[in-house]
Structures are given as structure tokens and as C-alpha cells.
Amino acid sequence: MSTATGPRTTTGGRWTASGMLLPFGAFYVVFLLGPLVYTAVAGFFNGSLVKGGLGSWVGLENYSEALGSAEFWSSLGNTLWFTVLTTVPLIVLALVLALMTDRFSRGKWFFRLAFFAPFMLPSSVISLLFMWIYADEIGLAQATVKWFGVQTPPSWLGDPDWAMISIAAATVWWTVGFNFVIYLAALQEIPREVHEAAAIDGAGPWQRLRLVVVPMLGRATTLVAVLQLVASLKVFDQIYMMTNGGPEDSTRPSLLYVYQTGFTDSRVGYASTVSLLLFVIILLISLVWFALIRRTEKEA
């Protein structure tokens, strides 16, 4: 009897699993694969917001225009520059804060709350806060710099040389708590016996950190690095609200370029092409970055 019941139970379990996955599968197809396919198709037409339908067929003209556009490459360069300014600090700073917090036997809840609280604030609040901090003449940032003896501080959001750096600094303060929580959770998963065994073997604090703790955080570092890279490459909110891509387009990222061409210039077909190119670029960069992180993790 058990032999006859086994296959029916297995089949019933498969149908149950499929039924549970069906809502997610439908959501995935309708809201992710569907728009992706439509974007790929729309890139071959000159669609517009002021006209219905896909528009007339233009073939690869949108791709040729995008790849030859100085604005496209400039926005991509701004995106990569923002990614460089934020990704490494957000990984290193989160790890340092987590290591320092893990040393406390009491009061860890306070540090978790203090570092993670800014991340819970919406981007609009963060943008307004730092627009006030960076404001010329009356802003806290300029007052602080003048207190240190700098007579003519820069215009943090009005100077093309400082605008992206200022936005990146605000982003680091805003989002470091997310990576901090991941690292702190990973640190608490390391058994205390491992630290005790390393200490018995004569390893000092720095050696335990370098040879024991950091290698055991490899999976957490891989997760944090990949998530942070993708998030930085998709930056939009705070730049749109703080500078709208200015001054002189020095902070305009790729997503803002897509938004402006699609919704301001009403060039839906061209915006779809730029979106698809950006998707491919982010995918390739993420895969290369993930491979490098995994390779470093294995070597460690």
C-alpha cells in the first residue's frame, strides 16, 4: 500500500507547490517580463506619448542614435561615477560599523536603531534635508567649513565639481544602515568558539579579524556588494529631487536621461532603447562584479 500511495503523495505535493508559485509567476510575467518584452519591441519604433500605438517602424535607428549620443554616454558616465563614489564606502563603512557594534555586549539595539533609522526615511525627506544642509550661505555644510577657516566654501549642489560628491555623501549617510544590518547579522552567526580557538592558537585581534572574521563574512560581502552595485547603478530619486541632473548635466544619471527623453520629450521609442541598453549594461557589470567578488571570496 505504501508503494501505491507514494507516487500520489509526490504528485499532490508537486501540484501544491505549483499552485503556491502560480501567483508569483503571474506577477512576474505581467509586471516584469511583459514590460521588458514591450520595451524591447518599442525600441524598434518611433513611439510617442502624444500618439497612440507603437508608431512607425525605424529599425535600429534608435540604437544608432543612442550609441552616438553624447548625452547618453555622459549620463552613463555620471552613473558610473556615482557608483564608484558610493559602492566602496557603503561596503567598507558598513563593515567597520558592524565590527565596532559587535564588540558591545549591551546596547546593540541602540546602534542598530541609530544606523538603520535613516534608511527608513523616504527619499523625498532625505533630499529636502540635505538641500537645506547644502544650501548656499545658510546651509550647515557651509557654516561648518567656514568654522574650520575656509573663507569661500564651494556651492555644494551648484558647482559641477562638487554636486555629485555631495549627493553621494548624502546617499552614504542615508543607506549605510541597510548594509550595516546585514553585516551585523552575519557577525552574530560566527560561533564564539571560533574566536576562542583562534585566541588559544595565539592569534591577536588584528589576525583574528583578517584571517577568521573577514573570510567568514564572504557570503555577506558578496550579497552586500552585488545589491549595492545594482542600487547605485539605478540611482534616480535623490538626484532628481536635489539637482534634477544639474548643474550643467553634471549629475544626470542614465535613469533620469530615460525619464527626460520619455516623459519630457515624449520620445517613448527612443527612451525604450536607452532603457534596454541600460538594462544590458547593468546586467553585464553586475555579472562581472559578482564573479570578481566570488573569486576573491574563494581565494580568501
TIKEVEX-654204 format. One line per 2 residues: their letters; for each residue x, y, z of C-alpha. Coordinates in nm, 3 decimals, padded with zeros to 5 digits. Layout:
BEGIN
A	X,Y,Z | ...;
END
This chain:
BEGIN
MS	00.000,00.000,00.000 | 00.285,00.238,00.079;
TA	00.424,00.185,-00.269 | 00.094,00.284,-00.431;
TG	00.045,00.583,-00.203 | 00.394,00.726,-00.253;
PR	00.358,00.849,-00.614 | 00.015,01.001,-00.544;
TT	00.159,01.192,-00.246 | 00.452,01.314,-00.452;
TG	00.225,01.424,-00.735 | -00.006,01.601,-00.493;
GR	00.294,01.781,-00.340 | 00.408,01.895,-00.682;
WT	00.064,02.036,-00.762 | 00.055,02.210,-00.425;
AS	00.396,02.367,-00.486 | 00.293,02.474,-00.835;
GM	-00.025,02.631,-00.701 | 00.168,02.826,-00.442;
LL	00.412,02.953,-00.707 | 00.138,03.044,-00.954;
PF	00.054,03.391,-00.809 | 00.421,03.491,-00.809;
GA	00.466,03.350,-01.159 | 00.171,03.553,-01.287;
FY	00.300,03.867,-01.116 | 00.647,03.805,-01.263;
VV	00.517,03.764,-01.616 | 00.273,04.056,-01.607;
FL	00.487,04.315,-01.429 | 00.843,04.215,-01.523;
LG	00.870,04.000,-01.833 | 00.579,04.172,-02.006;
PL	00.717,04.528,-01.975 | 01.064,04.402,-02.065;
VY	00.939,04.245,-02.387 | 00.732,04.554,-02.468;
TA	01.038,04.776,-02.410 | 01.247,04.562,-02.643;
VA	00.980,04.581,-02.915 | 00.913,04.954,-02.868;
GF	01.280,05.028,-02.927 | 01.233,04.948,-03.297;
FN	00.958,05.210,-03.337 | 00.938,05.588,-03.300;
GS	00.658,05.579,-03.046 | 00.544,05.895,-02.870;
LV	00.327,05.988,-02.575 | 00.121,06.217,-02.795;
KG	00.030,05.938,-03.039 | -00.130,05.603,-02.977;
GL	00.035,05.273,-03.059 | 00.398,05.190,-03.119;
GS	00.444,05.438,-03.401 | 00.620,05.369,-03.729;
WV	00.899,05.118,-03.775 | 01.252,05.267,-03.757;
GL	01.458,04.951,-03.713 | 01.793,05.015,-03.546;
EN	01.785,05.393,-03.582 | 01.711,05.445,-03.212;
YS	02.007,05.226,-03.116 | 02.233,05.407,-03.359;
EA	02.123,05.743,-03.221 | 02.168,05.636,-02.859;
LG	02.515,05.488,-02.911 | 02.620,05.803,-03.097;
SA	02.466,06.043,-02.848 | 02.700,06.242,-02.624;
EF	02.415,06.285,-02.373 | 02.370,05.909,-02.341;
WS	02.739,05.848,-02.270 | 02.756,06.148,-02.039;
SL	02.465,06.019,-01.831 | 02.621,05.673,-01.822;
GN	02.949,05.826,-01.707 | 02.767,06.014,-01.431;
TL	02.601,05.690,-01.323 | 02.933,05.506,-01.306;
WF	03.094,05.795,-01.118 | 02.813,05.790,-00.860;
TV	02.855,05.412,-00.832 | 03.228,05.449,-00.761;
LT	03.162,05.720,-00.502 | 02.904,05.514,-00.313;
TV	02.965,05.141,-00.354 | 03.305,05.107,-00.187;
PL	03.232,05.345,00.104 | 02.898,05.179,00.172;
IV	03.063,04.836,00.190 | 03.367,04.936,00.396;
LA	03.186,05.175,00.630 | 02.905,04.927,00.695;
LV	03.159,04.657,00.780 | 03.353,04.886,01.015;
LA	03.038,04.999,01.195 | 02.919,04.640,01.229;
LM	03.256,04.527,01.370 | 03.253,04.811,01.623;
TD	02.892,04.743,01.726 | 02.955,04.371,01.762;
RF	03.214,04.445,02.031 | 02.942,04.577,02.263;
SR	02.785,04.320,02.491 | 02.497,04.553,02.576;
GK	02.308,04.820,02.391 | 02.338,04.672,02.041;
WF	01.971,04.754,01.984 | 02.052,05.124,02.014;
FR	02.320,05.113,01.744 | 02.100,04.901,01.517;
LA	01.825,05.160,01.554 | 02.058,05.460,01.517;
FF	02.229,05.337,01.200 | 01.922,05.183,01.036;
AP	01.674,05.465,01.115 | 01.786,05.696,00.826;
FM	01.729,05.413,00.577 | 01.361,05.402,00.673;
LP	01.312,05.765,00.570 | 01.174,05.825,00.219;
SS	01.396,05.974,-00.047 | 01.194,06.297,-00.050;
VI	01.271,06.361,00.317 | 01.640,06.290,00.269;
SL	01.654,06.517,-00.035 | 01.487,06.808,00.145;
LF	01.709,06.759,00.449 | 02.033,06.769,00.252;
MW	01.915,07.051,00.028 | 01.891,07.253,00.348;
IY	02.230,07.126,00.472 | 02.399,07.208,00.139;
AD	02.220,07.543,00.090 | 02.448,07.835,-00.004;
EI	02.522,08.090,00.269 | 02.275,07.948,00.523;
GL	02.345,07.574,00.498 | 02.500,07.372,00.779;
AQ	02.773,07.237,00.548 | 02.898,07.581,00.450;
AT	02.883,07.703,00.810 | 03.090,07.402,00.921;
VK	03.352,07.458,00.652 | 03.377,07.827,00.740;
WF	03.424,07.732,01.106 | 03.737,07.541,01.000;
GV	03.875,07.854,00.835 | 03.767,07.816,00.471;
QT	03.654,08.162,00.365 | 03.493,08.071,00.032;
PP	03.332,07.727,00.059 | 03.203,07.571,-00.263;
SW	02.843,07.564,-00.372 | 02.782,07.201,-00.283;
LG	02.493,07.145,-00.523 | 02.564,07.434,-00.762;
DP	02.925,07.352,-00.852 | 02.966,07.078,-01.118;
DW	03.282,06.958,-00.943 | 03.108,06.911,-00.607;
AM	02.746,06.830,-00.686 | 02.784,06.455,-00.744;
IS	03.020,06.418,-00.448 | 02.767,06.594,-00.225;
IA	02.483,06.371,-00.341 | 02.699,06.061,-00.293;
AA	02.782,06.169,00.065 | 02.413,06.214,00.140;
TV	02.339,05.871,-00.008 | 02.607,05.704,00.204;
WW	02.463,05.856,00.522 | 02.113,05.755,00.417;
TV	02.167,05.393,00.313 | 02.465,05.262,00.511;
GF	02.229,05.120,00.773 | 02.096,04.852,00.537;
NF	02.440,04.703,00.473 | 02.527,04.750,00.841;
VI	02.237,04.529,00.950 | 02.338,04.255,00.705;
YL	02.697,04.255,00.831 | 02.592,04.265,01.196;
AA	02.363,03.966,01.146 | 02.645,03.777,00.975;
LQ	02.888,03.861,01.258 | 02.646,03.728,01.517;
EI	02.629,03.399,01.326 | 03.002,03.337,01.378;
PR	03.037,03.099,01.675 | 03.225,03.237,01.973;
EV	03.418,02.909,01.984 | 03.591,03.013,01.660;
HE	03.722,03.332,01.822 | 03.828,03.140,02.132;
AA	04.010,02.876,01.928 | 04.195,03.145,01.728;
AI	04.293,03.322,02.051 | 04.423,02.996,02.201;
DG	04.634,02.946,01.887 | 04.798,03.280,01.954;
AG	04.614,03.499,01.703 | 04.587,03.862,01.804;
PW	04.281,04.084,01.746 | 04.402,04.202,01.405;
QR	04.494,03.849,01.296 | 04.155,03.717,01.409;
LR	03.985,03.992,01.214 | 04.189,03.940,00.897;
LV	04.221,03.560,00.897 | 03.899,03.448,01.067;
VV	03.625,03.709,01.071 | 03.659,03.866,00.725;
PM	03.680,03.529,00.539 | 03.374,03.403,00.727;
LG	03.186,03.714,00.612 | 03.245,03.622,00.248;
RA	02.883,03.538,00.168 | 02.755,03.852,00.338;
TT	03.011,04.061,00.149 | 02.904,03.907,-00.182;
LV	02.539,03.985,-00.107 | 02.611,04.341,00.007;
AV	02.842,04.414,-00.287 | 02.602,04.293,-00.555;
LQ	02.296,04.462,-00.401 | 02.486,04.785,-00.352;
LV	02.624,04.789,-00.704 | 02.282,04.739,-00.861;
AS	02.124,05.001,-00.634 | 02.390,05.259,-00.721;
LK	02.358,05.194,-01.094 | 01.982,05.256,-01.065;
VF	02.011,05.589,-00.882 | 01.732,05.833,-00.960;
DQ	01.523,05.969,-00.670 | 01.765,06.184,-00.473;
IY	01.934,06.327,-00.782 | 01.601,06.412,-00.944;
MM	01.484,06.599,-00.634 | 01.812,06.763,-00.530;
TN	01.958,06.880,-00.863 | 01.735,06.744,-01.145;
GG	02.058,06.644,-01.319 | 02.226,06.983,-01.290;
PE	02.432,07.186,-01.280 | 02.526,07.158,-01.648;
DS	02.405,06.794,-01.654 | 02.695,06.701,-01.425;
TR	02.472,06.482,-01.206 | 02.224,06.350,-01.464;
PS	02.226,05.967,-01.437 | 02.104,05.725,-01.700;
LL	01.759,05.675,-01.546 | 01.699,06.050,-01.538;
YV	01.803,06.066,-01.904 | 01.548,05.794,-01.979;
YQ	01.281,05.984,-01.785 | 01.351,06.312,-01.961;
TG	01.354,06.165,-02.312 | 01.046,05.952,-02.248;
FT	00.821,06.184,-02.046 | 00.956,06.533,-02.116;
DS	01.045,06.492,-02.484 | 00.768,06.230,-02.534;
RV	01.007,06.001,-02.727 | 00.888,05.666,-02.594;
GY	01.061,05.457,-02.859 | 01.400,05.618,-02.804;
AS	01.357,05.604,-02.425 | 01.278,05.232,-02.454;
TV	01.601,05.181,-02.646 | 01.805,05.364,-02.383;
SL	01.629,05.165,-02.108 | 01.716,04.835,-02.273;
LL	02.078,04.940,-02.327 | 02.099,05.041,-01.962;
FV	01.949,04.707,-01.857 | 02.212,04.517,-02.056;
II	02.495,04.732,-01.918 | 02.379,04.687,-01.557;
LL	02.340,04.312,-01.612 | 02.691,04.278,-01.756;
IS	02.852,04.492,-01.485 | 02.667,04.300,-01.214;
LV	02.776,03.963,-01.352 | 03.140,04.071,-01.377;
WF	03.129,04.224,-01.030 | 02.966,03.912,-00.885;
AL	03.231,03.691,-01.048 | 03.512,03.904,-00.908;
IR	03.363,03.902,-00.558 | 03.314,03.526,-00.567;
RT	03.668,03.474,-00.689 | 03.806,03.690,-00.411;
EK	03.593,03.500,-00.160 | 03.731,03.165,-00.276;
EA	04.090,03.289,-00.263 | 04.033,03.412,00.090;
END
